[in-house]
Amino acid sequence: MKLKIYIEEVYKELVHKVSWPSWSELQNSAIVVMIASAIIAIAIFAMDLGFRNMMDFIYGLFY
């Protein structure tokens, strides 16, 4: 019985109280996330490449 009441209250809240973004807001947010993810991926790639070259140089001094 409690489960039924809980599910009904959750449904009422999701349908009547939650403000869902519009389709254009959702698309804009998705674009922002994709651009930010690409920038972060490029930054990590650049750091990884830089550290690899630095470590190759340091190891090259000893071997």
N, C-alpha and C positions, 0 to 999 in steps of 0.2 A: 504494500500500500504506500509506504513512504517513497519507494522508487517511482511509482506512478506520479505522485505529487511533485517529486523532484524533476522528473522529465517534463511535466507540464509547465513548471515554473521556468525551467531553462528555455523551453520553446517560447514562452511569452516574453522573456527577456530578450532573446535573440531577435524576435520579430518586431517587438514594439519599443524596446529601450535602447538597442544598439544602433549607433549611426554608422552605416556602412558607406565606404567611399564610392564616389561615382566611377563610371568606367574610365573617364579621362583622368581622374585623380589616380586611379590604380595604374594606368599606363604610364603616367608621369613618374610615379614612385618606382615602378619597375625599371624605367630607363635610368633613373638616378642610381638605383642599386647596381645595374649592369655596368654603368660607367665607373662607379666607385670600385667595383670588383675588378674591372680591367686595369684601373690605375694601380690598385694594390698589387695585383698579379705582376704588372710590369716592374713595380718598385722592388718586389721580392726577387724577381728574376735578375734585375740589375745588381742587387746586393749579393745574390748567390754567385753571379758571374764575377763580380769584383773580389769576393772572398776566395773564390777558387783560384783566380789569377794571383792573388796575394799569397796564398798558401803554396802554389806551384813555385813562385819566386823564392819564398823562404825555404822550402824543401830543396830547391835547386842550389841554394848556397851551401847546404850540408852534404849533398850527394853528388 
